[in-house]
């Protein structure tokens, strides 16, 4: 029994003829566009990862800022 991948279903639903050509091993005529699209998705993925890391760093800095503020105010109140 062969596993059917989600990308294969998407390919079939988008264009049955293209899916059939792909199954027959016929290369697509738009190789340059495919390479460009792959590069775009890789760059975009890197940007999304960087944004997630920066957001996490922001939350960590905010947490430590609030803790520092609480410690400072507590020290002022105990004087």
GIZIBEL-V992956 format. One record per residue. N is the residue number from 1. RES is the residue in three letters. SS is DSSP state (alpha for helix, beta for strand, coil for the rest). PSI is psi in radians with two decimals (* if undefined). D_CENTER is the distance of its C-alpha to the mean C-alpha in Angstrom with 2 decimals. Layout:
BEGIN
n->[N/N]
res->[RES/RES]
ss->[SS/SS]
psi->[PSI/PSI]
d_center->[D_CENTER/D_CENTER]
END
This chain:
BEGIN
n->[1/2/3/4/5/6/7/8/9/10/11/12/13/14/15/16/17/18/19/20/21/22/23/24/25/26/27/28/29/30/31/32/33/34/35/36/37/38/39/40/41/42/43/44/45/46/47/48/49/50/51/52/53/54/55/56/57/58/59/60/61/62/63/64/65/66/67/68/69/70/71/72/73/74/75/76/77/78/79]
res->[UNK/UNK/UNK/UNK/UNK/UNK/UNK/UNK/UNK/UNK/UNK/UNK/UNK/UNK/UNK/UNK/UNK/UNK/UNK/UNK/UNK/UNK/UNK/UNK/UNK/UNK/UNK/UNK/UNK/UNK/UNK/UNK/UNK/UNK/UNK/UNK/UNK/UNK/UNK/UNK/UNK/UNK/UNK/UNK/UNK/UNK/UNK/UNK/UNK/UNK/UNK/UNK/UNK/UNK/UNK/UNK/UNK/UNK/UNK/UNK/UNK/UNK/UNK/UNK/UNK/UNK/UNK/UNK/UNK/UNK/UNK/UNK/UNK/UNK/UNK/UNK/UNK/UNK/UNK]
ss->[coil/coil/coil/coil/coil/alpha/alpha/alpha/alpha/alpha/alpha/alpha/alpha/alpha/coil/alpha/alpha/alpha/alpha/alpha/alpha/alpha/alpha/alpha/coil/coil/coil/coil/coil/coil/alpha/alpha/alpha/alpha/alpha/alpha/alpha/alpha/alpha/alpha/alpha/alpha/alpha/alpha/alpha/alpha/alpha/alpha/alpha/alpha/alpha/alpha/alpha/alpha/alpha/alpha/alpha/alpha/alpha/alpha/alpha/alpha/alpha/alpha/alpha/alpha/alpha/alpha/alpha/alpha/alpha/alpha/alpha/alpha/alpha/alpha/alpha/coil/coil]
psi->[2.27/2.42/2.32/2.14/2.70/-0.66/-0.58/-0.69/-0.76/-0.74/-0.78/-0.77/-0.58/-0.84/1.88/-0.62/-0.79/-0.70/-0.76/-0.77/-0.74/-0.74/-0.49/-0.13/0.28/2.19/2.55/2.61/-0.32/0.92/-0.67/-0.75/-0.66/-0.73/-0.74/-0.73/-0.69/-0.75/-0.73/-0.80/-0.63/-0.77/-0.77/-0.74/-0.71/-0.69/-0.69/-0.73/-0.78/-0.73/-0.70/-0.74/-0.72/-0.66/-0.76/-0.74/-0.67/-0.75/-0.71/-0.79/-0.69/-0.76/-0.86/-0.55/-0.77/-0.72/-0.75/-0.72/-0.76/-0.76/-0.75/-0.76/-0.65/-0.73/-0.67/-0.70/-0.51/-0.07/*]
d_center->[31.67/28.56/25.02/23.43/19.65/17.66/16.84/20.60/21.46/19.23/20.98/24.30/23.87/22.83/25.71/28.03/29.71/26.59/25.74/29.36/29.30/26.24/28.12/31.16/29.35/29.91/27.57/26.05/27.81/24.76/23.45/22.92/20.69/18.66/18.28/17.40/14.70/13.21/13.45/11.89/8.68/8.78/9.66/7.13/4.31/7.20/7.92/5.18/6.20/9.62/9.80/9.21/11.81/14.05/14.11/15.12/17.66/19.00/19.66/21.36/23.47/24.42/25.51/27.64/29.04/30.20/31.70/33.48/34.82/36.10/37.78/39.33/40.69/42.03/43.80/45.36/46.58/48.18/50.27]
END
